[in-house]
Amino acid sequence: MEIVPYRGWKNNLRLANGDVEVIVTLDVGPRVISYALPGGTNVLKNYDAMMGGAGETEWQIRGGLRFWLGPEDLTRTYAPDNAKVEHRMIAPGQVRLTPPADTEYGVQKEMELAIGESGTRLKITLRVTNIGDAPTTLCAWGPTVMAPGGVEVIPLPANYPHPGHPSRAKSPADYAPNQTMAVWPYTDFTDPRWRFGGRYIRLTQDAKKGPTKIGLAHRVGWVGYWNAGTLFVQRFGFEDGETYPDNGVNYETFSNEDMLEMEPIGPVRTLEPGRGTELHETWELFGGVPAFETEDDIDRVVLPLVGGR
């Protein structure tokens, strides 16, 4: 680990092991602002005009991974994260990043990042604690702003045939839905960026197209974003029996002219003073991945890298 300058900020933490490089801001945020293979291109979007800034009165998107609180509102979600961040190494390759407490809303955020001695895997924990005097209801949310020009791959749960006569059903679940989707009012499924297949949903970022967004109760456990030969894989969980925001989704994805956003979300929980909740996700990078056109291509190219469906 070392402190390095990055795009106008003097203080940024660099984690590297020869297989991957991670840069996280310390003058603001924290934001994971760069994630790249050695000598490779940053897979995360950076907003040029917002690089190097600090102390703004309003929230700045900037790019990369940010730590938001849901369900989305007009106040607490958009609280500025524009002040200096403390950091502490808690194990080899593992760091805890702590921004100033948000006393207005009575919460303290922490981000933990860990890489191994080799490999590209980055483990991320987003933790929020109620430091106020009264219960508060929220969820941890980790939107990651990806660089433009790529295509997202969202695997779907396996299909199975309609059982027909009830005698052929093992349980009522054989007749029940196995997928949940939330659709935002600015989303149009005639938009050619969306491709809904039998095994995957794909969303292509397009510099000529404005906002579009969906959410899923996603139990498959991974999503991917391919861009210029590099595949970014994001893994996260779904907790059965928990309540999730936005009609019950634990993953949302948004795209506009600038970028594509990948957004794991934790369960909504009411926290008593002193209690906290966490969101866990894991990232990986794969280089030299060929482009794909069909679902069979994805099965052939992507599935061996992510370890199957």
PAVO-43549 format. One record per residue (C-alpha): residue in three letters; chain; x, y, z; residue number from 1. Coordinates in Angstrom, 3 decimals. Example, Ala and Ser with C-alpha at 12.3 -4.5 7.8 and 13.67 -1.06 7.14 Angstrom:
BEGIN
{node "ALA" "A" {12.300 -4.500 7.800} 1} {node "SER" "A" {13.670 -1.060 7.140} 2} 
END
This chain:
BEGIN
{node "MET" "A" {0.000 0.000 0.000} 1} {node "GLU" "A" {1.159 3.503 -0.744} 2} {node "ILE" "A" {-0.198 7.042 -0.941} 3} {node "VAL" "A" {-0.163 8.362 -4.507} 4} {node "PRO" "A" {-1.494 11.385 -6.413} 5} {node "TYR" "A" {-4.391 10.779 -8.768} 6} {node "ARG" "A" {-6.013 13.232 -11.164} 7} {node "GLY" "A" {-5.694 16.323 -8.979} 8} {node "TRP" "A" {-6.005 14.676 -5.562} 9} {node "LYS" "A" {-2.744 14.436 -3.637} 10} {node "ASN" "A" {-3.811 11.685 -1.259} 11} {node "ASN" "A" {-5.070 8.395 -2.666} 12} {node "LEU" "A" {-4.424 4.884 -1.455} 13} {node "ARG" "A" {-2.996 2.462 -3.993} 14} {node "LEU" "A" {-3.418 -1.277 -3.455} 15} {node "ALA" "A" {-1.517 -3.489 -5.878} 16} {node "ASN" "A" {-0.144 -7.018 -6.044} 17} {node "GLY" "A" {1.251 -7.334 -9.568} 18} {node "ASP" "A" {-2.038 -8.644 -10.973} 19} {node "VAL" "A" {-4.334 -5.710 -10.202} 20} {node "GLU" "A" {-4.200 -2.068 -9.131} 21} {node "VAL" "A" {-6.865 -0.360 -7.018} 22} {node "ILE" "A" {-6.896 3.361 -6.211} 23} {node "VAL" "A" {-9.237 4.817 -3.595} 24} {node "THR" "A" {-9.561 8.512 -2.770} 25} {node "LEU" "A" {-8.608 9.869 0.661} 26} {node "ASP" "A" {-9.202 13.585 0.084} 27} {node "VAL" "A" {-12.900 12.869 -0.540} 28} {node "GLY" "A" {-15.186 9.878 -0.449} 29} {node "PRO" "A" {-13.986 7.262 -0.066} 30} {node "ARG" "A" {-14.410 6.366 -3.722} 31} {node "VAL" "A" {-12.793 3.422 -5.458} 32} {node "ILE" "A" {-11.848 5.586 -8.396} 33} {node "SER" "A" {-9.644 3.221 -10.426} 34} {node "TYR" "A" {-9.553 -0.559 -10.886} 35} {node "ALA" "A" {-7.257 -1.884 -13.572} 36} {node "LEU" "A" {-5.058 -4.695 -14.779} 37} {node "PRO" "A" {-1.323 -3.891 -14.870} 38} {node "GLY" "A" {-0.781 -1.543 -17.780} 39} {node "GLY" "A" {-4.496 -1.726 -18.550} 40} {node "THR" "A" {-7.258 0.837 -18.748} 41} {node "ASN" "A" {-9.305 1.851 -15.729} 42} {node "VAL" "A" {-12.662 0.069 -16.064} 43} {node "LEU" "A" {-14.371 2.738 -13.932} 44} {node "LYS" "A" {-15.746 6.023 -15.223} 45} {node "ASN" "A" {-14.022 9.241 -14.091} 46} {node "TYR" "A" {-15.849 12.533 -14.603} 47} {node "ASP" "A" {-13.020 14.806 -15.725} 48} {node "ALA" "A" {-14.521 18.060 -14.433} 49} {node "MET" "A" {-14.974 16.580 -10.944} 50} {node "MET" "A" {-11.511 15.115 -10.517} 51} {node "GLY" "A" {-9.398 16.728 -7.793} 52} {node "GLY" "A" {-12.285 18.618 -6.219} 53} {node "ALA" "A" {-13.233 18.652 -2.539} 54} {node "GLY" "A" {-15.495 20.497 -0.125} 55} {node "GLU" "A" {-18.321 21.114 -2.591} 56} {node "THR" "A" {-21.662 22.032 -1.033} 57} {node "GLU" "A" {-23.528 19.456 -3.139} 58} {node "TRP" "A" {-22.947 15.784 -3.829} 59} {node "GLN" "A" {-20.738 14.977 -6.833} 60} {node "ILE" "A" {-21.007 11.781 -8.873} 61} {node "ARG" "A" {-17.245 11.773 -9.747} 62} {node "GLY" "A" {-17.322 8.091 -10.825} 63} {node "GLY" "A" {-16.189 4.728 -9.506} 64} {node "LEU" "A" {-17.681 3.031 -6.451} 65} {node "ARG" "A" {-19.488 5.205 -3.941} 66} {node "PHE" "A" {-21.261 4.338 -0.682} 67} {node "TRP" "A" {-24.890 5.419 -0.738} 68} {node "LEU" "A" {-27.734 4.839 1.677} 69} {node "GLY" "A" {-31.155 3.704 0.510} 70} {node "PRO" "A" {-34.033 3.707 0.052} 71} {node "GLU" "A" {-33.286 6.623 -2.242} 72} {node "ASP" "A" {-34.449 10.020 -1.019} 73} {node "LEU" "A" {-33.609 13.651 -1.754} 74} {node "THR" "A" {-31.538 14.233 1.366} 75} {node "ARG" "A" {-29.615 11.460 3.145} 76} {node "THR" "A" {-28.855 9.529 -0.050} 77} {node "TYR" "A" {-27.261 12.599 -1.644} 78} {node "ALA" "A" {-25.302 13.758 1.403} 79} {node "PRO" "A" {-21.934 15.111 0.179} 80} {node "ASP" "A" {-18.957 12.793 0.670} 81} {node "ASN" "A" {-16.486 15.552 -0.049} 82} {node "ALA" "A" {-14.229 15.612 3.045} 83} {node "LYS" "A" {-11.002 13.853 4.024} 84} {node "VAL" "A" {-11.085 10.139 4.813} 85} {node "GLU" "A" {-9.145 8.308 7.518} 86} {node "HIS" "A" {-7.584 4.957 6.667} 87} {node "ARG" "A" {-6.093 2.122 8.684} 88} {node "MET" "A" {-4.476 -1.105 7.519} 89} {node "ILE" "A" {-6.150 -3.949 9.406} 90} {node "ALA" "A" {-4.333 -6.866 7.710} 91} {node "PRO" "A" {-1.907 -7.331 4.812} 92} {node "GLY" "A" {-3.676 -6.035 1.721} 93} {node "GLN" "A" {-6.721 -4.972 3.747} 94} {node "VAL" "A" {-7.661 -1.412 4.685} 95} {node "ARG" "A" {-10.545 0.273 6.510} 96} {node "LEU" "A" {-11.603 3.702 5.231} 97} {node "THR" "A" {-13.657 5.978 7.466} 98} {node "PRO" "A" {-15.145 9.294 6.311} 99} {node "PRO" "A" {-16.371 11.879 8.821} 100} {node "ALA" "A" {-19.541 10.891 10.660} 101} {node "ASP" "A" {-22.720 12.190 9.081} 102} {node "THR" "A" {-24.084 13.823 12.209} 103} {node "GLU" "A" {-27.011 15.414 10.362} 104} {node "TYR" "A" {-28.485 11.959 9.726} 105} {node "GLY" "A" {-26.849 10.127 12.632} 106} {node "VAL" "A" {-24.860 7.573 10.620} 107} {node "GLN" "A" {-21.248 6.505 10.316} 108} {node "LYS" "A" {-20.065 4.822 7.116} 109} {node "GLU" "A" {-17.025 2.584 6.728} 110} {node "MET" "A" {-15.573 0.951 3.633} 111} {node "GLU" "A" {-13.206 -2.017 3.824} 112} {node "LEU" "A" {-11.151 -3.176 0.846} 113} {node "ALA" "A" {-8.958 -6.257 0.575} 114} {node "ILE" "A" {-6.807 -7.790 -2.136} 115} {node "GLY" "A" {-4.785 -10.999 -1.961} 116} {node "GLU" "A" {-1.102 -11.589 -2.605} 117} {node "SER" "A" {-2.020 -12.416 -6.188} 118} {node "GLY" "A" {-5.045 -12.351 -8.455} 119} {node "THR" "A" {-7.444 -9.555 -9.307} 120} {node "ARG" "A" {-10.056 -10.222 -6.650} 121} {node "LEU" "A" {-11.106 -7.190 -4.612} 122} {node "LYS" "A" {-13.311 -7.805 -1.563} 123} {node "ILE" "A" {-15.496 -4.878 -0.527} 124} {node "THR" "A" {-17.493 -4.326 2.645} 125} {node "LEU" "A" {-19.758 -1.299 3.023} 126} {node "ARG" "A" {-20.798 -0.844 6.655} 127} {node "VAL" "A" {-23.125 1.779 8.133} 128} {node "THR" "A" {-23.782 2.244 11.859} 129} {node "ASN" "A" {-26.528 4.232 13.559} 130} {node "ILE" "A" {-24.742 6.756 15.790} 131} {node "GLY" "A" {-27.904 8.735 16.506} 132} {node "ASP" "A" {-30.258 8.645 19.461} 133} {node "ALA" "A" {-33.253 7.049 17.710} 134} {node "PRO" "A" {-33.845 4.070 15.412} 135} {node "THR" "A" {-33.235 4.661 11.715} 136} {node "THR" "A" {-34.293 2.616 8.687} 137} {node "LEU" "A" {-31.911 2.246 5.764} 138} {node "CYS" "A" {-29.922 -0.080 3.536} 139} {node "ALA" "A" {-26.331 -0.055 2.332} 140} {node "TRP" "A" {-26.015 0.589 -1.396} 141} {node "GLY" "A" {-22.931 0.405 -3.618} 142} {node "PRO" "A" {-23.411 2.019 -7.047} 143} {node "THR" "A" {-20.366 1.591 -9.293} 144} {node "VAL" "A" {-20.019 3.873 -12.306} 145} {node "MET" "A" {-18.438 1.997 -15.218} 146} {node "ALA" "A" {-16.532 3.499 -18.136} 147} {node "PRO" "A" {-18.587 4.024 -21.305} 148} {node "GLY" "A" {-18.619 1.808 -24.354} 149} {node "GLY" "A" {-19.263 -1.593 -22.818} 150} {node "VAL" "A" {-22.035 -4.154 -22.500} 151} {node "GLU" "A" {-23.452 -5.530 -19.274} 152} {node "VAL" "A" {-24.364 -9.204 -18.871} 153} {node "ILE" "A" {-26.920 -10.220 -16.235} 154} {node "PRO" "A" {-27.466 -13.977 -15.939} 155} {node "LEU" "A" {-31.011 -15.187 -15.412} 156} {node "PRO" "A" {-32.170 -18.130 -13.299} 157} {node "ALA" "A" {-32.611 -21.383 -15.159} 158} {node "ASN" "A" {-35.824 -21.854 -17.092} 159} {node "TYR" "A" {-38.014 -24.907 -16.571} 160} {node "PRO" "A" {-41.220 -26.025 -18.319} 161} {node "HIS" "A" {-44.743 -25.426 -17.106} 162} {node "PRO" "A" {-45.748 -28.548 -15.157} 163} {node "GLY" "A" {-49.107 -28.813 -16.864} 164} {node "HIS" "A" {-51.449 -30.941 -14.785} 165} {node "PRO" "A" {-51.077 -30.511 -10.978} 166} {node "SER" "A" {-50.187 -34.195 -10.691} 167} {node "ARG" "A" {-46.898 -33.395 -12.391} 168} {node "ALA" "A" {-45.998 -30.532 -10.038} 169} {node "LYS" "A" {-43.757 -31.204 -7.067} 170} {node "SER" "A" {-45.177 -28.244 -5.141} 171} {node "PRO" "A" {-47.083 -24.983 -5.717} 172} {node "ALA" "A" {-43.687 -23.382 -6.310} 173} {node "ASP" "A" {-43.642 -25.067 -9.728} 174} {node "TYR" "A" {-46.388 -22.630 -10.747} 175} {node "ALA" "A" {-44.854 -19.598 -9.033} 176} {node "PRO" "A" {-42.672 -16.863 -10.540} 177} {node "ASN" "A" {-38.931 -17.137 -10.013} 178} {node "GLN" "A" {-37.935 -13.611 -11.032} 179} {node "THR" "A" {-38.789 -10.102 -9.819} 180} {node "MET" "A" {-38.154 -6.952 -11.830} 181} {node "ALA" "A" {-38.601 -3.263 -11.037} 182} {node "VAL" "A" {-38.904 -0.918 -14.004} 183} {node "TRP" "A" {-38.341 2.834 -13.843} 184} {node "PRO" "A" {-40.698 5.195 -15.726} 185} {node "TYR" "A" {-38.005 6.386 -18.153} 186} {node "THR" "A" {-37.295 2.834 -19.328} 187} {node "ASP" "A" {-38.572 1.698 -22.733} 188} {node "PHE" "A" {-38.008 -1.922 -23.690} 189} {node "THR" "A" {-38.120 -1.076 -27.386} 190} {node "ASP" "A" {-34.813 0.694 -26.682} 191} {node "PRO" "A" {-32.204 -1.314 -28.647} 192} {node "ARG" "A" {-29.727 -1.108 -25.754} 193} {node "TRP" "A" {-31.750 -3.820 -24.005} 194} {node "ARG" "A" {-31.579 -7.441 -25.127} 195} {node "PHE" "A" {-33.712 -9.893 -23.160} 196} {node "GLY" "A" {-32.765 -13.478 -23.866} 197} {node "GLY" "A" {-33.577 -16.846 -22.419} 198} {node "ARG" "A" {-30.429 -16.975 -20.263} 199} {node "TYR" "A" {-29.187 -13.397 -20.029} 200} {node "ILE" "A" {-30.236 -9.765 -20.008} 201} {node "ARG" "A" {-27.805 -7.487 -21.799} 202} {node "LEU" "A" {-27.574 -3.695 -21.578} 203} {node "THR" "A" {-25.232 -1.792 -23.886} 204} {node "GLN" "A" {-23.964 1.655 -22.943} 205} {node "ASP" "A" {-24.634 4.121 -25.764} 206} {node "ALA" "A" {-23.294 7.692 -25.869} 207} {node "LYS" "A" {-26.400 8.774 -27.809} 208} {node "LYS" "A" {-29.002 7.391 -25.384} 209} {node "GLY" "A" {-30.357 8.867 -22.158} 210} {node "PRO" "A" {-31.421 7.315 -18.840} 211} {node "THR" "A" {-32.755 3.790 -18.549} 212} {node "LYS" "A" {-32.965 1.582 -15.459} 213} {node "ILE" "A" {-34.251 -1.716 -14.089} 214} {node "GLY" "A" {-33.862 -3.604 -10.831} 215} {node "LEU" "A" {-33.885 -7.329 -10.113} 216} {node "ALA" "A" {-34.188 -9.656 -7.161} 217} {node "HIS" "A" {-30.988 -11.269 -8.359} 218} {node "ARG" "A" {-30.155 -14.661 -6.879} 219} {node "VAL" "A" {-27.651 -15.910 -9.460} 220} {node "GLY" "A" {-24.884 -14.068 -7.629} 221} {node "TRP" "A" {-22.879 -12.340 -10.361} 222} {node "VAL" "A" {-23.107 -9.752 -13.116} 223} {node "GLY" "A" {-20.505 -8.708 -15.679} 224} {node "TYR" "A" {-19.467 -5.743 -17.781} 225} {node "TRP" "A" {-17.351 -6.288 -20.905} 226} {node "ASN" "A" {-15.504 -3.312 -22.356} 227} {node "ALA" "A" {-12.704 -3.332 -24.965} 228} {node "GLY" "A" {-11.538 -6.847 -24.148} 229} {node "THR" "A" {-11.692 -6.598 -20.344} 230} {node "LEU" "A" {-14.426 -8.321 -18.345} 231} {node "PHE" "A" {-15.383 -6.874 -14.969} 232} {node "VAL" "A" {-17.259 -9.332 -12.733} 233} {node "GLN" "A" {-19.186 -8.259 -9.654} 234} {node "ARG" "A" {-20.484 -10.785 -7.116} 235} {node "PHE" "A" {-22.993 -10.238 -4.301} 236} {node "GLY" "A" {-25.665 -12.121 -2.426} 237} {node "PHE" "A" {-29.409 -12.221 -1.898} 238} {node "GLU" "A" {-30.786 -12.916 1.579} 239} {node "ASP" "A" {-34.071 -14.788 1.530} 240} {node "GLY" "A" {-36.646 -13.472 3.965} 241} {node "GLU" "A" {-35.184 -9.958 4.019} 242} {node "THR" "A" {-36.854 -6.795 2.718} 243} {node "TYR" "A" {-35.206 -4.992 -0.180} 244} {node "PRO" "A" {-36.027 -1.532 -1.585} 245} {node "ASP" "A" {-37.707 -0.605 -4.861} 246} {node "ASN" "A" {-40.234 -3.467 -4.916} 247} {node "GLY" "A" {-37.833 -6.032 -3.508} 248} {node "VAL" "A" {-34.677 -5.797 -5.642} 249} {node "ASN" "A" {-31.065 -6.306 -4.542} 250} {node "TYR" "A" {-29.512 -5.222 -7.835} 251} {node "GLU" "A" {-30.186 -2.216 -10.029} 252} {node "THR" "A" {-28.558 -1.065 -13.228} 253} {node "PHE" "A" {-28.730 2.369 -14.839} 254} {node "SER" "A" {-27.246 3.799 -18.012} 255} {node "ASN" "A" {-27.173 7.144 -19.785} 256} {node "GLU" "A" {-24.999 8.976 -22.301} 257} {node "ASP" "A" {-21.982 9.015 -19.978} 258} {node "MET" "A" {-21.749 5.629 -18.321} 259} {node "LEU" "A" {-23.340 2.435 -17.078} 260} {node "GLU" "A" {-23.940 1.908 -13.371} 261} {node "MET" "A" {-23.962 -1.436 -11.515} 262} {node "GLU" "A" {-25.698 -1.228 -8.141} 263} {node "PRO" "A" {-25.826 -4.017 -5.530} 264} {node "ILE" "A" {-28.109 -3.158 -2.595} 265} {node "GLY" "A" {-28.384 -4.612 0.882} 266} {node "PRO" "A" {-31.554 -5.401 2.852} 267} {node "VAL" "A" {-33.576 -2.578 4.397} 268} {node "ARG" "A" {-33.148 -2.741 8.158} 269} {node "THR" "A" {-34.266 -0.651 11.108} 270} {node "LEU" "A" {-31.165 -0.044 13.206} 271} {node "GLU" "A" {-31.317 0.754 16.885} 272} {node "PRO" "A" {-28.671 3.213 18.123} 273} {node "GLY" "A" {-25.261 1.542 17.995} 274} {node "ARG" "A" {-26.313 -1.145 15.506} 275} {node "GLY" "A" {-25.126 -1.472 11.928} 276} {node "THR" "A" {-25.664 -3.281 8.645} 277} {node "GLU" "A" {-23.305 -4.310 5.850} 278} {node "LEU" "A" {-23.195 -4.953 2.117} 279} {node "HIS" "A" {-20.564 -7.341 0.748} 280} {node "GLU" "A" {-19.404 -7.577 -2.840} 281} {node "THR" "A" {-16.408 -8.980 -4.693} 282} {node "TRP" "A" {-14.856 -7.759 -7.924} 283} {node "GLU" "A" {-12.655 -9.519 -10.469} 284} {node "LEU" "A" {-11.037 -8.563 -13.773} 285} {node "PHE" "A" {-10.245 -10.739 -16.789} 286} {node "GLY" "A" {-8.187 -9.476 -19.708} 287} {node "GLY" "A" {-8.114 -10.583 -23.332} 288} {node "VAL" "A" {-11.793 -11.556 -23.382} 289} {node "PRO" "A" {-13.252 -11.636 -26.912} 290} {node "ALA" "A" {-16.463 -9.866 -27.813} 291} {node "PHE" "A" {-19.679 -11.867 -27.856} 292} {node "GLU" "A" {-22.837 -11.626 -29.922} 293} {node "THR" "A" {-25.069 -14.491 -28.873} 294} {node "GLU" "A" {-26.038 -16.217 -25.643} 295} {node "ASP" "A" {-24.061 -19.245 -26.778} 296} {node "ASP" "A" {-21.037 -16.928 -27.087} 297} {node "ILE" "A" {-21.563 -15.787 -23.502} 298} {node "ASP" "A" {-21.786 -19.398 -22.342} 299} {node "ARG" "A" {-18.553 -20.148 -24.159} 300} {node "VAL" "A" {-16.586 -16.992 -23.332} 301} {node "VAL" "A" {-17.863 -15.716 -19.980} 302} {node "LEU" "A" {-19.117 -18.711 -18.014} 303} {node "PRO" "A" {-15.717 -20.462 -17.772} 304} {node "LEU" "A" {-14.308 -17.269 -16.227} 305} {node "VAL" "A" {-17.031 -16.764 -13.628} 306} {node "GLY" "A" {-17.301 -20.429 -12.681} 307} {node "GLY" "A" {-20.589 -21.298 -14.317} 308} {node "ARG" "A" {-24.133 -20.158 -13.743} 309} 
END
